[in-house]
């Protein structure tokens, strides 16, 4: 994963926080998908091995935060 995706996800989270809508944090994402907070952070920042599961989770996160 490249930094553009992580930056875009974080910008969407900041936008959502400013607008007062969910998800506005990585904690909201973790709660929604039933994942741990550290794992969500690692996913967003690209510190997880590239696999089909990782790409699927990132696609779901991008859709949830409003990127797509």
Phi, psi and omega per residue, in radians:
X1 nan 2.543 3.116
X2 -1.761 2.955 -3.077
X3 -1.227 -0.361 -3.135
X4 -1.085 -0.689 -3.139
X5 -1.175 -0.795 -3.132
X6 -1.123 -0.697 3.096
X7 -1.115 -0.721 -3.134
X8 -1.148 -0.708 3.117
X9 -1.122 -0.770 -3.135
X10 -1.152 -0.625 3.070
X11 -1.133 -0.701 3.092
X12 -1.110 -0.688 3.110
X13 -1.127 -0.727 3.106
X14 -1.125 -0.717 3.100
X15 -1.062 -0.807 -3.139
X16 -1.083 -0.681 3.129
X17 -1.124 -0.750 3.134
X18 -1.106 -0.631 3.139
X19 -1.470 -0.190 3.116
X20 1.352 0.517 3.117
X21 -2.030 2.806 3.114
X22 -1.666 2.584 -0.057
X23 -1.429 2.442 3.117
X24 -2.102 0.102 3.124
X25 -2.708 2.900 3.072
X26 -1.159 -0.488 3.083
X27 -1.115 -0.712 3.091
X28 -1.065 -0.709 3.119
X29 -1.126 -0.800 -3.136
X30 -1.056 -0.763 3.141
X31 -1.142 -0.715 -3.102
X32 -1.120 -0.744 -3.084
X33 -1.658 -0.058 3.141
X34 1.239 0.582 3.134
X35 -1.889 2.872 3.080
X36 -1.377 2.666 -3.137
X37 -1.080 -0.765 3.110
X38 -1.099 -0.619 3.139
X39 -1.168 -0.721 3.096
X40 -1.073 -0.745 3.103
X41 -1.063 -0.767 3.126
X42 -1.144 -0.675 3.087
X43 -1.066 -0.877 -3.081
X44 -1.128 -0.672 -3.087
X45 -1.537 0.016 3.043
X46 1.361 0.489 3.142
X47 -1.753 0.390 3.135
X48 -2.071 2.521 -3.130
X49 -1.012 2.462 -3.141
X50 -1.311 2.033 3.119
X51 -2.564 3.042 3.123
X52 -1.100 -0.679 3.129
X53 -1.134 -0.740 3.116
X54 -1.089 -0.807 3.123
X55 -1.095 -0.664 3.122
X56 -1.146 -0.779 3.130
X57 -1.128 -0.731 3.120
X58 -1.109 -0.681 3.099
X59 -1.096 -0.726 3.117
X60 -1.161 -0.686 3.114
X61 -1.146 -0.769 3.129
X62 -1.052 -0.734 3.129
X63 -1.159 -0.698 -3.106
X64 -1.146 -0.692 -3.124
X65 -1.402 -0.193 3.075
X66 1.748 0.405 3.119
X67 -1.400 -0.517 -3.072
X68 -2.201 nan nan
